[in-house]
Amino acid sequence: MIRLPEIWDMILTYMPRGRWVSLDDIYRMVKRYGNLDVEDFEPQSPTSDIPKWKRNVRNVLQYRKGTGEIQWDGDTRYLLP
């Protein structure tokens, strides 16, 4: 299963700086460059079809938003300053 620091490293490596990027584009980036395994694609909860790895991406973004390392537009886009 992909770990949160790996997700953050991918964001820092592949996300362009100074440009707003949609959450869907970040998902595509992590799916493309991440070493996702079977466990990553299991549902995030018994009542959801969303895979665990997407929840983990959102958790990373939420945490880094709180530390000021990434900005959020209040909707679905993120910015690396």
C-alpha positions as CSV (number, residue, x, y, z in Angstrom):
1,M,0.0,0.0,0.0
2,I,1.3,3.4,-0.9
3,R,2.3,5.5,2.1
4,L,1.5,9.2,2.7
5,P,5.1,10.4,2.4
6,E,5.4,8.7,-1.0
7,I,2.3,10.6,-2.2
8,W,3.7,13.9,-1.0
9,D,7.0,13.2,-2.7
10,M,5.1,12.5,-6.0
11,I,3.2,15.8,-5.6
12,L,6.4,17.7,-5.1
13,T,8.1,15.9,-8.0
14,Y,5.3,16.0,-10.6
15,M,2.9,18.8,-9.8
16,P,3.8,22.1,-11.5
17,R,4.5,25.0,-9.2
18,G,2.7,28.3,-9.4
19,R,-0.3,26.8,-11.2
20,W,-3.7,25.6,-9.9
21,V,-4.1,21.9,-10.4
22,S,-7.4,20.0,-10.0
23,L,-7.8,17.2,-7.5
24,D,-8.7,14.9,-10.5
25,D,-5.3,15.8,-12.1
26,I,-3.5,15.0,-8.8
27,Y,-5.3,11.7,-8.7
28,R,-4.2,10.9,-12.3
29,M,-0.6,11.8,-11.4
30,V,-0.6,9.5,-8.3
31,K,-2.2,6.7,-10.3
32,R,0.4,7.1,-13.1
33,Y,3.5,7.4,-11.0
34,G,2.6,5.6,-7.8
35,N,3.3,2.0,-7.2
36,L,-0.3,1.2,-6.3
37,D,-1.1,-2.4,-5.3
38,V,-4.3,-4.4,-4.7
39,E,-4.8,-3.0,-1.2
40,D,-4.7,0.6,-2.5
41,F,-7.7,-0.2,-4.7
42,E,-9.9,-1.6,-1.9
43,P,-12.8,0.6,-0.9
44,Q,-12.0,3.3,1.6
45,S,-15.0,2.1,3.7
46,P,-17.6,-0.6,3.7
47,T,-20.2,2.0,2.3
48,S,-17.9,3.6,-0.3
49,D,-16.6,2.5,-3.7
50,I,-13.8,5.1,-3.6
51,P,-10.4,3.4,-3.4
52,K,-8.2,3.8,-0.3
53,W,-5.4,5.5,-2.3
54,K,-7.7,8.5,-3.2
55,R,-8.6,9.0,0.5
56,N,-4.9,8.9,1.2
57,V,-4.2,11.6,-1.4
58,R,-6.9,13.8,0.2
59,N,-5.4,13.2,3.6
60,V,-2.0,14.3,2.4
61,L,-3.4,17.4,0.8
62,Q,-5.4,18.3,3.9
63,Y,-2.4,17.9,6.2
64,R,-0.1,19.9,3.9
65,K,-2.7,22.6,3.5
66,G,-2.6,23.0,7.3
67,T,1.2,23.3,7.3
68,G,1.0,25.9,4.5
69,E,3.0,23.8,2.1
70,I,0.1,23.7,-0.5
71,Q,-2.8,26.1,-1.1
72,W,-6.4,25.2,-1.7
73,D,-8.9,27.3,-3.7
74,G,-11.8,26.3,-1.5
75,D,-13.1,24.0,-4.2
76,T,-11.1,21.3,-6.0
77,R,-7.8,22.9,-7.0
78,Y,-4.5,23.0,-5.3
79,L,-1.4,25.2,-5.7
80,L,2.3,24.6,-4.9
81,P,3.7,28.1,-4.3
